[in-house]
Amino acid sequence: MKISTVIPFIQHYPWGNSYSIPQILGKKPDGSPWAELWLGTHPKGPAKINFENETILLRDYIQKSPIEILGRAAHQVNAELPFMLKILAVEKPLSIQCHPTKLQAEKGFSQENIDGIDKNAFNRSYQDDNHKPELVCALTHFIALCGFRPEGEIDRLFDFLDSKVYKNQLYHHLFNEFLKESDRLREFFSALLQLPPDRKQSFLKDLSKAAAKYSSSIPEFQLVKKLLNEYPGDVSAAAPLYLNLIELQPGEALFQPAGELHAYIHGTGVELMANSDNVLRGGLTNKYIDIDELLKIVEFKGTQKEKIMPVKTSEMLRFEESVSGRELYSTPAREFQLSRIVPLSNITIDQRENIEILLCTSGTGTLIFKDTQKREQTLAVQMGSILLIPAVLPEYTITTAKDGMVFIAGIPGEAQ
């Protein structure tokens, strides 16, 4: 087994931008939206690999020697790549959405198969039987909505609307002392999404007035105004008032567990997730929305969403402490682990037991390893390089130039 080049699958969804992914890959933009770059084995967008002078599916390559390629985790992941690495390039807001737990995915996928819903049908919600915890790390300024705000914060922002619909139809759900928090938020969210047509129009009118009045002074209403322009008849344009508004700077990250309602609004980032494409949508989309199913899987809990900051893994350094080195994004996910090699680093990664996929998002570097004859080999790494490092390779060294940044997707030790 040797280090191999991975060929990504590109998704040209309408919300993508036309420049970020082509720039990273060193390709000329063609005017179409390049929304997502997929590096995984999901049948909806399988990556490929160059192997012995031919191009084959990444999944087929892994199946040739799963233990040697995947490593110790192979038996626990059924000889399949358990994660998917992506680049997201968000120009227009994605839908309000969340992802199921593993058990919910298995039940939903099975039921839709029993019901005879084609996988390509408009009303198909479950593409597979897996959950989809996900981590997104910003490459540019990145804006997201994620997780319900605390109830008092929701009320404070909705109060700017001076809306009779909110006061008469929604407010009492948030502060019903006979219900626990999860049920209060559920009732509030459900009532908002299912407002009768006349009250919906009245609410949207109040929302639009407030957005026009406060967009220059309150960030949430600036985003509401943007969402109303994109989806003028959708009450989910109010999402910035009940979901946490998070702005990431390059290098900062967010983790989305199962059931957390979220939407990515703008920016480019590296995303790593379990190998799934299950999405339940709640608004800001022309795609299928199943409110009843969505309400079953959303985690209704008010919280202040926290960013994930990279942590230096100094124990992996073999050089002076002034070297920036390798940084880890810690999450509870068992299927994946994301780290990055920052500029001006010289890092040896040894005691390897599982597969890794390397993605260079900027600058240049080198990768040094020994082949089966113990001869030292050097590979040039540059922006757009995507390399698969099989588990059987005992160690390798990465050096990065002053502009070099390399992300590493792997399987955490807990999965062994």
N, C-alpha and C positions, 0 to 999 in steps of 0.2 A: 504494500500500500504506500502511495506517495502523496505529496501535497498536490491538490488538483484545483483547477479553476472552475468556479461555479458560474453558470449562465442564468441570470435572473429572469423571472416572468414579470412583464409590465402590465399593470392594470390602468386603462385609460378612462377612469371614471370622470364624469363631467365636473366634479368639484376640484379636481387637481389643477396644479399650475403647469405651465408649459416649459419651465426652465430648470428647476432644482435638480431633478433626477437626470436629465440629459447632461447638465453641467458636471455632476459627479461622475457620470459614466464617460465623459469626454465626447459626447455626441452632440450634433447640431440639432437644436430644437426644430420641430417640424410644425409647430403651431397647435398641435393637439394637446389635450391635458394629460400629463404623465402623473397620475395620482399616487400610485403605489408601486414599489418594487418589491417583489416577493422572492424570498429565498427559503424554500421549504418544499415539502412533498404533497401538499394539499392538492387534490385532483382539480380543484377550481383554478389553480394557477401553479402548476408544477415547475420547479426549477430544473435545469439540466446541468450536465457536467461533461467536461472533455476527458475521455478515458480511452487510452490506447488508440489514438488517432480517429476516434469517432465520438459523436455526441449522443449521450443517452440520458434518460431521466435520472434525476438524483435518487429517487426511490429505488430504481433498478440497480444503481451503483451500490447503494447501501445493502441491498438484498444479496449481492454477490458475496460479501464477507461482513455480516452485521457485527460480529464480535470485534473484529479488527478495526472496523470503522467507528462504530458507536461506542465501544468500550464496555466497561463493567455494567453500565446502566442498560445494556441491550436487552437483557432478559426481563427487566422491569417495564420496558416501553414496547414490548412485543416486536423487537427488531425494527422499529420505525423511528424516524426522526421525531422527537416529541415536541419540538418547537418550530416556530416560523419567525424568521428575521425579515424585517421590512424597512423601507424608507417611505415615509409619508410626506407628500407635498400638498398641503392644504391651501387652496386659494379661496374657496367658498366654504361656508360652514357645512360640516357633516350633520347627519340626522341626530336628534336626541335618541340615545340608544343605551342598551345594557346587554350583558351576556349571561347565559345560564350557568348554574353549577353543573358538575359532571352528571349528577343524578337527574337533574331537570333536562339536560341535553339528551341523555339516553332515552328518557320517557318521551320527550317531544319528537325526537327523530323517529323513534319506533312508531309513535301514533300517526305521524304524517305519512309514513310508509304504509301503515295499515289503511289509512284513509285514501291511499292512492294518489297523493299529491306529487306531481312530477317535481324533480329537483330544480327544474328551470321555471316552474310555475310562478306567477306573480304572487300568489298567496302562500308561498313556501317560506317558513321561518327558520327551520332547522336544516342546515346543510350537512351535518355530521352529528356524531354522538359524543362529542367532546366539549369540555368547558373551554373558556377563553380568557383566563386572567392575562392582563397585558401591561407592559411597561413602555412608556414613550419617553425618549430623551431628546431634548431640543437641540437642533443644529443651528436654528435661527430663533429669533424671538417667537415664542409659540403661545397661543391663547387657547384656553380650554375651559369648559364648564364640567364640573364633576362633583357628584355627591350633594345631597340636600343640605341647605343651610339650616342652622338652628331655627326653631319656629319664631322666636322673637325677631331674628334678623329678617326672615321672610316677611313678617308683618310690617317691620319698619320700612322696607322697600316698597311693598304693595301700598302702603299708606300714601305714597307720593301720587298714586293714580287718582285719589279722591273718587273711587269708583263705587257706585251703589251695588254693582254686581259682586265685587269683592266683599263688601261689607255685609250684603244680604245672603249671598250664595256660597261664599268660600271661607270667610273669616271664622265662622263658628266651628268649622271642621278643625282648624288649627288649635283651638283653645277649648275643645270639649273635654272637661275635666273627668268625664266618665270613661274616656278611652285612653289607652296607653299611647305613647308617642308614635309607634309604628302605625297604629290604626288611624291616628289623627292625620299623619302625613299621607297615608294611603287615601283616606277619604277626601282630603284636600286636592290631591293630585288627580284622582279619578273624577271629581266634580269639575275641575278646571278643564280637563280634556273632553268632557262630555257635556259641556254647557249647551242648553237648547239654542237653536239658531238665533232667536231674537236677543237673548242675553249674551251670546257669543259676539254678535255684532256690536252691542253696546260696550262690552268689555274691551274689544279691539279698538274702538273709538277712544275710550279713556286711555288705553295703553299708548296709542299713537300720539295723543295730546301730551302725555307725560314725557314720552320720548323726545318730542320736539322741544319741550320746555327744559328738560334737564340733561340732554345729551352732551352739552358742552361742559357740564360741571360734575356729573356723576357717571363713572365708567360703565356701570351696569346699564344705564339708559342709553348711552352711546351704542352699546352692543344691541340693545333692544331695537333701536332705530335701524341698525344694519339688518337685523333679522326680519323686521317688518318689510323692509325693501325687498328682501329675497323671497319671503313667504307672507304676503300681505294678509291672507285670510287664516293664518295659523296661530292659534292661541299659544303654541309652544314658543312663539317669539318672546313670551314673558319668562322663559327659562332662566335668564340671568338674574331674575329676582328671587328665584327659589333654589337655584343651584349655585355652588361656589364658583366664582370667577377667578381663574388662576392664570397668571402670566409667568411663563418660564423663560429664563435667559439661557443661552447656549450652555449645555452641560448639566442643567437641572432636569429633573425627571418627575413623572407621575406614575403611580401604580394604580390600575383599575382592577379590583377584585370582582368576582361574580356578583351580579345584582346591583352594581353601582351605576346609577344613571349618569350619563356623560355625553359630551359632544366636543369634538375638536373644531375650533373656529378658524384658525389661521396659523400658518407657519410650516416649517420643515423639520422633521425629526426622524430619529432611528427608533423603530418599534420592535419589541420582542414579546412573543406571546406563545401560549400553548397552540398546538397545531389544530386550529379550528377556524371556521368562518360563520359561526352562529351569531346572529344579530337580531335582537328584538327591538323594534323602533317605536318611538313615541311621538314623533313630530319632526318638522323641518325637513320633509322629504316627500317625494312623489312615489316612493316605494310603499310596499304593503305595511300597514299598521294593524296589529292585532292587540287591541287594548286589554282584552281579558287575559291573554297570555302574558302580556307585559306586566300586568299587575300581580301576576303569580310569582314573577322572578325578581322584581325590583326589591332591593333592600331599603326599607323606609326607615332611615335613621338620620337625624340632623347632626352634622359634624363640621368642624373646621378642617378642611382638607389640607394635608401636609405635603409639601414637596419632598422628593428624595434627592439628597445631595450625594455626589460620589465620594467614597471613602478610600483613602490611599491604603493599598495593601502592602505596607512597608516590609512585611515578612517575606515578600516575594523578591525583594530587591537584593541584588548581589553587588551593588555599587554604593558609592557614597550617598548619604541621606539627602544631598542637595538635588539628586535626580528625582524628577516628578514621579515618573514610573507608571504603574498600573493602578487604576482606580475601579472600585466595585460599586455597583448599584444593588443594594440589598433589598430583597423582596421575600415574601413567604412562598413564592412559587417553587414547585418541585420539578417542573419540566424544563426550566430555563434559568440562566444566569447571565447578566450582561456586565461586561467590564470594558474599559477602554485604556489604550496606551496613549498617553498625552505627548505633546511635542517634546523633543530633546530628551528622549528616554532610551535606555539600553537595558532591556529586560529579558532575562532568561526564564522561561516557563517550563518547569520540569515536574516530575512526579505526576505525569498526566495519566488519566484513566478513562477519559471520555472525549467524544468528538467536539471539535470547535469549528466555527465558521468565522473567518476574519473579514471585515469590511473596512476599507480605507475610505474615509469621507473627505479628507483633504491632505494636501501635501504629498510628501514622499517618505520612504524608509526602506529598510532591507529586512529580509527574513533569512536567518541562517540556521541550518540544520545538517545532520549527518544522514547520508543515505544508508542503504542496507550493507554496503561495503565499508561503512565508517568513514567515508570521504565527505569532507565539508562541502556543502552546497549553499549558494547564495541566490536568493530571488529578489529582484527589484519589486518594491511595493510602491504604488502610486495611487492617486485619487481614482476611485472606481475599481480598484483591485478587490476581488472577492475570492477567497481561498478556503478550501476545506482542509482541515488538519485532522487526519485520522487518529483515533485513540492509540493505535499501535506505535506511533512516533513518540519516543520517550521524552524528548525535549526539543525546544527550539528557542531561538533568540530573536527578538524584534528590536531594531533601532529605528527611531523616528527623527526626521529633520526638524528644523525650527517651526515648520508649518504642518508637520505630519500628525494625523489623528487616525487611530485604528480602533474600531470596535470589535469586541470578541463575544460571540454568542456561544454558550456552552450549556452543560448540564451540571447543576450544583452537586456537591459531594453528598448531600443528604439523599440523593436519588440512588446512591450506590448500594 
